[in-house]
Amino acid sequence: MKVYTDAAFAGSVDDYRSTTGYCAFVFGGLVSWKCSKQDKVSRSSAEAEFWALADGASEGQWIYGILCERRVKYSGPIHFYCDNKIIYFHMRPLFRARWKRLEGVIQHQQDVFLPLIESRHRERQISQRFCYLDSLLALELAEEGGRKLSKEEIFFLCVEFFDGGAETTSTALEWIMANHVKQPDLQERLFKEVGSRTEEENLHLRPFLKAVVVEGLRHHSHAHFLIIHSTTEEMRLVGYTIPKGTTVNFGVEAMNLDEGTWREPLKFRLERFLDGRKGE
């Protein structure tokens, strides 16, 4: 027995009620069908689909009871076919609005990145330059029979790479600008040092600018921990034996705000890194 269900969300322009439709097949033949408005107004298309599935399940159970009364032997299950949206929401019962918004962001990223990946895949044979994307396109997974990465896998790796570089940089600049708004004298001094010449090869000659960046990174860590590391051999550290293969986490925020290392760690003080100092 197979029961197919579907729903048209808010199909009625008069009362905004959805329409239920289902049809039931027994031994390959159509025995029952229905198409009518639902009894109540559904708040979403998924809810309308659930009501349609409930009606279809009720009809399937009723047909099964008729078969039993007529002593028709049927020992198989009742197969229900419905809109994938029901399965989708069943697998994600929490934070549905956030999931929907997240998927919208991912779709937008795919619209941006996938054409670029396709373009690079076509042109990399004639290009004289090598980039990160080329390494992903050429990568072969030996543990999986030498298969190459799929477009979806390459897409997510590129997004992680891009977010890791762009998000941390923009966040650091925002915090640095916020501290300069609070301290206008720093703005004036920085402007005098940098001026209108911002060539990259001359930036190392501007100690005040370097102190601004370094102190900004210290005062506002991008994350509580760095990327997880692992020991490659057994070693001893401060009287402790660290076995080979031990996972190591660096609490970078705690290190940057440690009162035993930094004087007044919660203050934005550029003097830590000026006049040849390496922090205090």
C-alpha positions as CSV (number, residue, x, y, z in Angstrom):
1,M,0.0,0.0,0.0
2,K,1.3,3.5,-0.9
3,V,-0.2,6.8,0.1
4,Y,1.0,10.0,-1.6
5,T,0.3,13.4,0.2
6,D,0.8,17.0,-0.6
7,A,-0.5,20.4,0.4
8,A,-0.9,23.9,-1.2
9,F,-0.1,26.4,1.5
10,A,-2.7,29.2,1.9
11,G,-4.2,28.4,-1.4
12,S,-7.6,30.0,-0.6
13,V,-7.6,33.8,-1.2
14,D,-10.8,34.1,0.9
15,D,-9.8,32.5,4.2
16,Y,-6.1,31.6,3.7
17,R,-6.7,28.0,4.4
18,S,-4.4,25.4,2.8
19,T,-5.5,22.6,0.5
20,T,-4.9,18.9,1.3
21,G,-4.4,16.3,-1.4
22,Y,-3.7,12.6,-1.1
23,C,-4.2,9.4,-3.1
24,A,-3.9,5.8,-1.9
25,F,-2.8,2.8,-4.0
26,V,-3.3,-0.9,-3.0
27,F,-1.5,-3.5,-5.0
28,G,-0.7,-0.9,-7.6
29,G,-4.3,0.3,-8.1
30,L,-5.8,3.7,-7.1
31,V,-8.5,3.0,-4.5
32,S,-9.0,6.4,-2.7
33,W,-8.2,10.1,-3.2
34,K,-9.1,13.5,-1.8
35,C,-8.5,17.1,-2.5
36,S,-10.1,19.7,-0.2
37,K,-9.4,22.7,2.0
38,Q,-8.1,22.0,5.5
39,D,-10.2,22.6,8.6
40,K,-7.8,25.2,10.1
41,V,-5.4,27.9,8.9
42,S,-1.8,26.7,8.9
43,R,0.9,29.0,10.1
44,S,3.5,27.7,7.7
45,S,3.9,25.4,4.6
46,A,5.5,22.8,6.8
47,E,2.4,22.7,9.1
48,A,0.2,22.4,6.1
49,E,2.2,19.4,4.9
50,F,1.9,17.8,8.3
51,W,-1.9,18.1,8.2
52,A,-1.9,16.6,4.8
53,L,0.3,13.7,6.0
54,A,-2.0,13.2,9.0
55,D,-5.1,12.9,6.7
56,G,-3.2,10.5,4.4
57,A,-2.1,8.4,7.4
58,S,-5.7,8.2,8.6
59,E,-6.9,7.2,5.2
60,G,-4.2,4.5,4.9
61,Q,-5.2,3.1,8.3
62,W,-8.8,3.0,7.3
63,I,-8.1,1.1,4.1
64,Y,-5.9,-1.3,6.0
65,G,-8.9,-2.0,8.4
66,I,-11.2,-2.6,5.4
67,L,-8.7,-5.1,4.0
68,C,-8.6,-6.9,7.3
69,E,-12.5,-7.0,7.5
70,R,-12.6,-8.5,3.9
71,R,-9.9,-11.0,4.9
72,V,-7.5,-9.7,2.3
73,K,-4.1,-10.8,3.3
74,Y,-1.7,-7.8,3.5
75,S,1.3,-8.1,5.7
76,G,3.5,-5.3,4.3
77,P,3.9,-1.8,5.7
78,I,2.1,1.3,4.6
79,H,4.4,3.5,2.6
80,F,3.9,7.2,2.9
81,Y,5.3,9.7,0.4
82,C,5.3,13.4,1.3
83,D,7.0,16.6,0.7
84,N,10.7,16.6,1.7
85,K,10.1,19.7,3.8
86,I,8.5,17.5,6.5
87,I,11.6,15.3,6.8
88,Y,13.8,18.4,6.7
89,F,12.0,20.0,9.7
90,H,11.8,16.7,11.5
91,M,15.6,16.4,11.4
92,R,16.0,20.0,12.6
93,P,13.4,20.4,15.3
94,L,15.2,23.3,17.1
95,F,16.1,26.8,16.0
96,R,14.2,26.5,12.7
97,A,14.3,30.2,12.0
98,R,18.1,30.2,12.6
99,W,18.6,27.2,10.3
100,K,16.6,28.9,7.6
101,R,18.6,32.1,7.9
102,L,21.9,30.1,7.9
103,E,20.9,28.2,4.8
104,G,20.2,31.5,3.1
105,V,23.7,32.7,4.0
106,I,25.2,29.5,2.6
107,Q,23.2,29.8,-0.6
108,H,24.4,33.3,-1.1
109,Q,28.0,32.2,-0.5
110,Q,27.6,29.4,-3.0
111,D,26.3,31.8,-5.6
112,V,29.5,33.8,-5.1
113,F,32.1,31.1,-4.7
114,L,31.0,28.3,-7.0
115,P,31.3,30.3,-10.3
116,L,34.8,31.4,-9.2
117,I,35.8,27.8,-8.4
118,E,34.4,26.6,-11.8
119,S,36.3,29.4,-13.6
120,R,39.6,28.5,-11.8
121,H,39.1,24.9,-12.6
122,R,38.9,25.7,-16.3
123,E,41.8,28.2,-16.3
124,R,44.3,26.6,-14.0
125,Q,46.0,24.6,-16.7
126,I,47.0,27.7,-18.6
127,S,47.6,30.0,-15.6
128,Q,51.2,30.7,-14.5
129,R,50.2,31.4,-10.9
130,F,49.5,28.9,-8.2
131,C,46.9,29.6,-5.4
132,Y,45.2,27.8,-2.5
133,L,42.3,26.8,-4.7
134,D,44.7,25.0,-7.1
135,S,45.9,22.8,-4.2
136,L,42.4,21.8,-3.4
137,L,41.6,21.0,-7.0
138,A,44.7,18.8,-7.3
139,L,44.3,17.1,-3.9
140,E,43.8,13.4,-3.9
141,L,42.6,11.5,-0.8
142,A,44.8,8.4,-0.5
143,E,42.8,6.9,2.3
144,E,39.7,7.0,0.1
145,G,41.1,5.4,-3.0
146,G,42.7,8.6,-4.4
147,R,39.4,10.4,-5.0
148,K,39.4,14.1,-5.5
149,L,37.4,16.6,-3.4
150,S,33.9,17.3,-4.5
151,K,32.8,20.9,-5.4
152,E,30.8,21.1,-2.2
153,E,33.9,20.1,-0.1
154,I,36.1,22.6,-2.0
155,F,33.4,25.3,-1.4
156,F,33.3,24.8,2.3
157,L,37.1,24.8,2.6
158,C,37.3,28.0,0.7
159,V,34.6,29.6,2.9
160,E,36.5,28.6,6.0
161,F,39.8,29.9,4.6
162,F,38.1,33.2,3.5
163,D,36.2,33.7,6.8
164,G,39.3,32.9,8.9
165,G,41.3,35.6,7.1
166,A,38.7,38.2,6.5
167,E,36.6,38.0,9.7
168,T,39.6,38.1,12.0
169,T,41.1,41.1,10.2
170,S,37.9,43.1,10.1
171,T,37.2,42.3,13.8
172,A,40.7,43.5,14.8
173,L,40.2,46.8,12.8
174,E,36.9,47.4,14.5
175,W,38.3,47.1,18.0
176,I,41.3,49.2,17.1
177,M,39.1,51.9,15.7
178,A,36.8,51.8,18.8
179,N,39.8,52.4,21.1
180,H,41.0,55.3,18.9
181,V,37.5,56.9,19.2
182,K,37.9,56.7,22.9
183,Q,41.4,58.2,22.8
184,P,41.5,61.0,20.1
185,D,45.1,61.8,20.9
186,L,46.1,58.4,19.6
187,Q,44.3,59.2,16.3
188,E,46.2,62.4,15.8
189,R,49.6,60.8,16.6
190,L,48.9,57.9,14.3
191,F,47.8,60.2,11.5
192,K,51.0,62.3,11.8
193,E,53.1,59.1,11.5
194,V,51.3,57.5,8.6
195,G,50.4,60.6,6.7
196,S,49.5,60.0,3.1
197,R,52.2,57.4,2.4
198,T,50.8,54.0,3.1
199,E,53.0,51.8,0.9
200,E,53.4,48.3,2.3
201,E,57.2,48.3,2.1
202,N,57.4,51.4,4.4
203,L,55.0,50.2,7.1
204,H,57.8,48.6,9.1
205,L,59.3,52.0,9.5
206,R,56.3,53.2,11.5
207,P,56.7,52.0,15.1
208,F,53.6,53.7,16.4
209,L,51.4,52.0,13.8
210,K,53.0,48.6,14.7
211,A,52.3,49.2,18.4
212,V,48.7,50.0,17.6
213,V,48.2,46.7,15.7
214,V,50.0,44.6,18.2
215,E,48.3,46.1,21.3
216,G,45.0,45.8,19.5
217,L,45.6,42.0,18.9
218,R,46.6,41.6,22.6
219,H,43.8,43.5,24.1
220,H,41.1,41.9,21.9
221,S,41.9,38.3,21.1
222,H,40.1,36.8,18.1
223,A,39.3,33.6,20.0
224,H,39.7,32.1,23.4
225,F,41.8,29.3,22.0
226,L,44.1,28.8,19.0
227,I,43.9,26.0,16.6
228,I,44.4,22.6,18.4
229,H,47.9,21.3,18.3
230,S,49.3,17.9,19.2
231,T,52.7,16.7,20.5
232,T,54.8,14.6,18.1
233,E,57.0,13.1,20.8
234,E,57.1,12.7,24.6
235,M,58.5,15.7,26.4
236,R,58.8,17.3,29.9
237,L,57.5,20.7,30.6
238,V,57.6,22.5,34.0
239,G,58.0,19.1,35.8
240,Y,55.2,17.4,33.9
241,T,55.5,14.6,31.4
242,I,53.6,15.2,28.2
243,P,53.0,11.9,26.3
244,K,53.2,11.7,22.5
245,G,49.9,12.5,20.7
246,T,48.6,14.7,23.5
247,T,46.1,17.4,22.4
248,V,47.4,20.9,23.3
249,N,45.2,24.0,23.6
250,F,46.6,27.5,24.0
251,G,44.4,29.8,26.0
252,V,45.4,32.9,24.1
253,E,42.9,35.2,25.7
254,A,44.0,34.3,29.2
255,M,47.6,34.7,28.2
256,N,46.9,38.2,26.7
257,L,45.1,39.3,29.8
258,D,47.3,37.7,32.4
259,E,48.0,40.2,35.2
260,G,51.3,38.4,36.0
261,T,52.6,39.1,32.5
262,W,51.0,42.5,31.6
263,R,50.7,45.6,33.8
264,E,47.1,46.8,33.7
265,P,46.1,44.2,31.1
266,L,42.6,45.6,30.6
267,K,43.9,49.0,29.5
268,F,44.8,49.8,25.9
269,R,48.4,51.1,26.4
270,L,50.6,51.4,23.3
271,E,53.7,52.1,25.6
272,R,54.1,48.4,26.0
273,F,55.4,48.1,22.5
274,L,57.1,51.5,21.9
275,D,60.8,52.5,22.4
276,G,62.0,49.0,21.7
277,R,59.9,47.3,24.3
278,K,58.4,43.9,23.6
279,G,55.5,44.3,26.1
280,E,55.5,44.5,29.9
